[in-house]
Amino acid sequence: MSVEGFASATTILAQSTRQRESPYGYVPTEWICILFIVLFSITTVIHLGQTIWSRLWWLLGTTVLAGLIEIIGWSGRLWSSLNPTLLDPFLMQITTTIIAPTPLIAANFVILGQIIKRLGQQYSRLSAMWYTIIFCSCDIIALVIQAVGGAQASEAVEDNKDPNPGGHVMLGGIAFQLAAVCIYLLLASEFLLRYHLDKPFARKAAAAGPKIFALDAGTKLMVLGLAFDGVFILIRSIYRTIELTDGWDGPIIHTQVYFNVLDGAMIVLAMFTLNFFHPAFLLGRADRWRAVAAVNAAVSKAPPSEADTVSQPEPEGGAFPKAGEAQV
């Protein structure tokens, strides 16, 4: 055997050994980890700037937080690419990448609630307030379950015990989250269909106020953005559910391309989608959101005979801009 052939065989053997000893079942590709860290950093910085500009501070605890947790997770994978046999970066990344999308999902719930307030709560099975309360509560419950399961699995791995019991707890959390996302998408679709057909719920029709806010270009684009976001999050949630069902030693969790495409890429696309289809660009900045709340409060308190006379209060700084029109 030539020197070159011997060196090549030695390199292949060393790589194979590293893969067998790695808790991933493979060695994370360094450049892919760097790419995702860069992409998540870009979208998170943009979201932070958009939050400050729009003064929609709830975005700090949703989109911005999701991006920061993803950066931590992919930093753990980068660490593993350099030290593939270490347990700490593996445990860091598996816990953070499981829980990171949870705040992002909450942002979708809040935005849908705002759209319902504008288009008419009589077309929604739940009020905008209850959408936010119920689905954000589900998000928090899923987050807690996943965090507890992740902690149990991590402790088991460190003690050389079976991590699957903790993995089953994590599976319960992400399955619960997947169910919540599916119900959210179904209810959102029903709301939009009823609005399009002008078919309000009978029990709400008598007390319904006028269609003060039309389905204008900005709102249509926001609905489109939520649809894209929902699809990306749904794909990722289905993948992670199947991955954890397959177990910590299964072929799915040990296949890097599945994780890169069905988790990392999906959440990157979901994050950038909300950068481009941003609620402040399409639904207005914080003063407009406050004015919408004031209109809804006035309509709900007014007798049905006077609801049509309720006018839109002007936001701070003057009259409403047209929906979809940027405020300066």
C-alpha positions in Angstrom: 0.0 0.0 0.0 1.3 3.5 -0.9 1.9 6.1 1.7 -1.0 8.2 0.3 -3.3 5.2 0.4 -2.3 4.4 4.0 -2.9 8.0 5.0 -6.3 8.0 3.3 -7.3 4.7 5.0 -6.1 6.0 8.4 -8.2 9.2 7.9 -11.3 7.3 7.0 -10.9 5.0 10.0 -10.4 7.9 12.3 -13.6 9.6 11.0 -15.5 6.4 11.4 -14.3 6.1 15.0 -15.4 9.7 15.7 -18.8 9.0 14.3 -19.3 5.9 16.4 -18.2 7.7 19.5 -20.3 10.8 18.8 -23.7 10.9 20.6 -25.1 12.2 17.4 -24.2 9.1 15.4 -22.4 11.5 13.1 -20.1 14.5 13.3 -22.0 17.8 12.7 -20.6 19.5 9.5 -18.7 22.6 10.6 -19.6 24.9 7.7 -23.3 24.1 8.0 -23.3 25.0 11.7 -21.6 28.3 10.9 -24.1 29.0 8.2 -27.1 28.5 10.5 -25.5 30.6 13.2 -25.0 33.4 10.7 -28.5 33.1 9.3 -30.1 33.0 12.8 -28.0 35.9 13.9 -29.0 38.0 10.9 -32.7 37.4 11.3 -32.6 37.9 15.1 -30.8 41.3 14.8 -33.4 42.3 12.2 -36.2 41.3 14.5 -34.6 43.2 17.3 -34.4 46.4 15.2 -38.0 45.9 13.9 -39.2 45.5 17.5 -37.5 48.7 18.7 -38.8 50.6 15.6 -42.4 49.3 15.9 -42.5 49.4 19.8 -44.3 46.0 19.6 -42.5 44.9 22.7 -44.1 41.4 22.9 -41.9 40.5 19.9 -38.9 40.5 22.3 -40.3 37.5 24.1 -41.3 35.7 20.9 -39.3 36.2 17.7 -36.2 37.7 19.2 -36.1 35.1 22.0 -36.6 32.2 19.5 -33.6 33.5 17.5 -31.3 33.8 20.5 -32.1 30.2 21.6 -31.5 28.9 18.1 -28.1 30.6 18.0 -27.2 28.9 21.3 -28.3 25.6 19.9 -26.4 25.8 16.7 -23.3 27.1 18.6 -23.6 23.8 20.5 -23.6 21.9 17.2 -20.6 23.9 16.1 -18.8 23.0 19.3 -19.7 19.4 18.6 -18.2 19.6 15.1 -14.9 20.4 16.7 -15.2 18.0 19.7 -17.7 15.4 18.5 -17.4 13.1 21.6 -18.2 15.7 24.2 -21.6 15.4 25.8 -22.1 19.0 27.0 -22.5 20.6 23.5 -24.7 17.7 22.4 -27.0 18.1 25.4 -27.0 21.9 25.0 -28.1 21.7 21.3 -30.7 19.0 21.6 -32.5 20.9 24.4 -32.3 24.3 22.9 -33.3 23.4 19.3 -36.3 21.5 20.7 -37.7 24.5 22.7 -36.5 27.4 20.5 -39.5 27.5 18.1 -41.9 27.7 21.0 -41.7 31.5 21.4 -41.9 31.9 17.6 -45.2 29.9 17.5 -46.5 32.2 20.2 -45.9 35.2 17.9 -48.2 33.6 15.3 -50.9 33.2 17.9 -50.7 36.9 18.9 -50.8 38.1 15.2 -53.8 35.9 14.4 -55.6 37.4 17.4 -54.9 40.9 16.1 -56.3 40.0 12.6 -59.4 38.6 14.3 -59.9 41.9 16.1 -59.7 43.8 12.8 -61.9 41.6 10.6 -64.6 40.7 13.1 -64.7 38.4 16.1 -68.1 37.2 15.1 -66.4 35.0 12.4 -64.1 33.3 15.0 -65.0 30.3 17.1 -62.9 31.9 19.9 -62.5 35.6 20.7 -59.1 37.2 19.9 -58.4 37.4 23.7 -59.1 33.7 24.2 -57.0 32.8 21.2 -54.0 34.5 22.8 -54.7 33.1 26.3 -55.4 29.5 25.2 -52.8 29.0 22.6 -50.0 30.9 24.4 -50.8 28.8 27.5 -50.5 25.7 25.4 -47.2 27.0 24.2 -45.9 27.6 27.7 -47.1 24.1 28.8 -45.3 22.5 25.9 -42.2 24.5 26.7 -42.2 23.3 30.3 -42.8 19.7 29.4 -40.0 19.8 26.8 -37.6 21.5 29.2 -38.3 18.9 32.0 -37.9 16.1 29.5 -34.7 17.6 28.2 -33.3 17.9 31.7 -34.1 14.3 32.5 -32.6 13.0 29.3 -29.5 15.1 29.8 -29.0 13.9 33.3 -29.5 10.3 32.1 -26.8 10.7 29.4 -24.3 12.2 31.8 -24.9 9.2 34.2 -24.6 6.7 31.4 -28.2 5.7 31.8 -31.0 5.3 29.2 -32.1 8.8 28.0 -35.3 7.4 26.4 -37.6 8.1 29.4 -36.6 11.8 29.3 -37.0 11.6 25.5 -40.5 10.3 25.9 -41.3 13.3 28.1 -39.9 15.6 25.4 -41.9 13.8 22.9 -45.1 14.4 24.9 -44.3 18.1 25.0 -43.6 18.4 21.3 -46.6 16.2 20.4 -48.8 18.5 22.5 -47.3 21.5 20.7 -48.0 19.8 17.3 -51.6 19.2 18.3 -52.0 22.9 19.4 -50.4 24.1 16.1 -52.8 21.9 14.1 -55.9 23.1 16.0 -54.7 26.7 15.6 -54.3 26.3 11.8 -57.8 24.7 11.5 -59.4 27.5 13.5 -57.6 30.1 11.6 -58.7 28.5 8.3 -62.3 28.4 9.6 -62.2 32.0 10.6 -60.9 33.2 7.2 -63.4 31.0 5.3 -66.3 32.4 7.4 -65.1 35.9 6.8 -64.9 35.3 3.1 -68.4 33.8 2.9 -69.7 36.4 5.5 -71.0 33.6 7.7 -70.7 34.7 11.3 -71.5 32.4 14.2 -75.2 32.6 14.9 -74.7 33.3 18.6 -72.4 36.2 17.8 -74.1 37.7 14.8 -76.7 39.7 16.8 -74.0 41.3 18.9 -71.5 41.7 16.1 -70.2 45.2 15.4 -69.6 46.5 11.9 -66.6 45.5 9.7 -64.6 48.5 10.8 -61.4 47.2 9.3 -61.4 45.8 5.8 -59.4 42.9 4.5 -57.0 45.3 2.8 -53.7 44.6 1.1 -51.7 44.8 4.3 -53.9 42.3 6.1 -54.0 39.9 3.1 -50.2 39.9 3.1 -50.1 39.3 6.8 -52.4 36.3 6.4 -50.2 35.0 3.6 -47.1 35.4 5.9 -48.8 33.5 8.7 -49.8 30.7 6.2 -46.1 30.3 5.1 -45.0 30.5 8.7 -47.5 27.9 9.8 -46.4 25.5 7.1 -42.8 25.7 8.0 -43.5 25.3 11.7 -45.9 22.4 11.0 -43.2 20.5 8.9 -40.6 21.0 11.7 -43.0 19.9 14.4 -44.0 16.7 12.5 -40.3 15.9 12.0 -39.3 16.4 15.6 -42.3 14.3 16.7 -41.3 11.4 14.4 -37.6 11.8 15.4 -38.3 11.5 19.1 -40.8 8.6 18.5 -38.0 6.8 16.7 -35.9 7.1 19.9 -32.5 8.5 20.8 -30.8 5.5 19.0 -33.0 5.5 15.9 -31.9 6.2 12.4 -33.8 9.5 12.1 -32.0 11.3 15.0 -28.7 9.9 13.6 -29.2 11.3 10.1 -27.8 14.8 9.9 -29.5 15.9 6.6 -32.9 15.4 8.2 -32.1 17.7 11.0 -30.5 20.4 8.8 -33.4 20.5 6.4 -36.5 19.7 8.4 -35.5 21.6 11.6 -32.9 24.2 11.0 -34.0 25.3 7.5 -37.7 25.3 8.4 -37.1 27.6 11.4 -34.8 29.9 9.5 -37.5 30.2 6.8 -40.1 30.9 9.5 -38.0 33.6 11.1 -37.2 35.3 7.8 -40.8 35.1 6.8 -41.8 37.2 9.7 -39.0 39.7 8.9 -40.5 40.3 5.4 -44.2 39.8 6.4 -43.7 41.8 9.6 -46.8 42.7 11.7 -45.6 46.3 12.1 -45.2 46.8 8.3 -48.5 45.2 7.5 -50.7 45.9 10.5 -49.1 49.0 11.8 -46.9 50.0 14.7 -47.8 49.9 18.4 -50.0 53.0 18.3 -52.2 51.5 15.6 -52.5 48.3 17.7 -53.7 50.3 20.7 -56.2 52.2 18.5 -57.6 48.8 17.2 -58.0 47.7 20.8 -59.8 50.9 21.6 -62.2 50.5 18.7 -63.0 46.9 19.7 -63.6 48.0 23.3 -65.9 50.8 22.2 -67.9 48.5 19.9 -68.3 45.8 22.5 -69.6 48.3 25.1 -72.0 50.1 22.7 -75.6 48.9 22.2 -76.1 47.0 18.9 -78.1 49.9 17.5 -75.2 52.3 18.1 -72.3 50.0 17.1 -72.2 51.4 13.6 -71.6 54.9 14.9 -68.4 54.0 16.6 -65.5 55.7 14.8 -61.9 54.8 14.7 -59.8 56.9 17.1 -56.7 58.4 15.7 -53.4 56.8 16.8 -50.7 58.9 18.4 -49.2 61.3 15.9 -52.2 61.7 13.6 -54.6 59.7 11.4 -54.2 56.1 10.6 -51.9 55.3 7.7 -53.4 53.0 5.1 -53.0 49.3 6.1 -49.9 47.9 4.6 -48.4 51.4 4.4 -45.2 51.9 6.4 -45.3 54.5 9.2 -42.5 56.9 9.7 
